[in-house]
Amino acid sequence: MLRHPAGNHRVAVVEGVLAGECGELLSGFFTALRQARRSGR
């Protein structure tokens, strides 16, 4: 979508921004998912 020739929006992608927070969020989600599956939910 961002590369479509008719589009007039440009974005800059900066590596590592909020990487720690995102990693914690994902880790917490998958830990909870594994625990829920173990408990039969």
URURHU-V733571 format. One record per residue. N is the residue number from 0. RES is the residue in one small letter. SS is DSSP state (H for helix, E for strand, C for the rest). PHI is phi in degrees with one decimal (none if undefined). OMEGA is omega in whole degrees, -180 to 180 (* if undefined). Layout:
<<N | RES | SS | PHI | OMEGA> <N | RES | SS | PHI | OMEGA>>
This chain:
<<0 | m | C | none | -179> <1 | l | C | -70.6 | 180> <2 | r | C | -95.4 | -179> <3 | h | C | -63.6 | -177> <4 | p | C | -60.1 | -179> <5 | a | C | -82.2 | -178> <6 | g | C | -75.5 | -180> <7 | n | C | -116.1 | -180> <8 | h | C | -100.5 | 177> <9 | r | C | -125.0 | 178> <10 | v | C | -127.0 | 174> <11 | a | C | -111.0 | 178> <12 | v | C | -106.0 | -179> <13 | v | C | -115.3 | -177> <14 | e | C | -68.1 | 173> <15 | g | C | 90.3 | 180> <16 | v | C | -68.0 | -179> <17 | l | C | 60.9 | -178> <18 | a | H | -61.0 | -179> <19 | g | H | -62.8 | -180> <20 | e | H | -64.4 | 179> <21 | c | H | -65.9 | 178> <22 | g | H | -62.0 | 178> <23 | e | H | -63.6 | 179> <24 | l | H | -61.4 | 180> <25 | l | H | -65.5 | 179> <26 | s | H | -61.4 | 179> <27 | g | H | -62.2 | 180> <28 | f | H | -62.1 | -176> <29 | f | H | -72.9 | 173> <30 | t | H | -63.1 | 179> <31 | a | H | -63.8 | 179> <32 | l | H | -63.7 | 179> <33 | r | H | -63.3 | 180> <34 | q | H | -64.3 | -180> <35 | a | H | -65.9 | 179> <36 | r | H | -67.6 | 178> <37 | r | H | -66.2 | -178> <38 | s | C | -85.4 | 176> <39 | g | C | 84.7 | 179> <40 | r | C | -85.6 | *>>
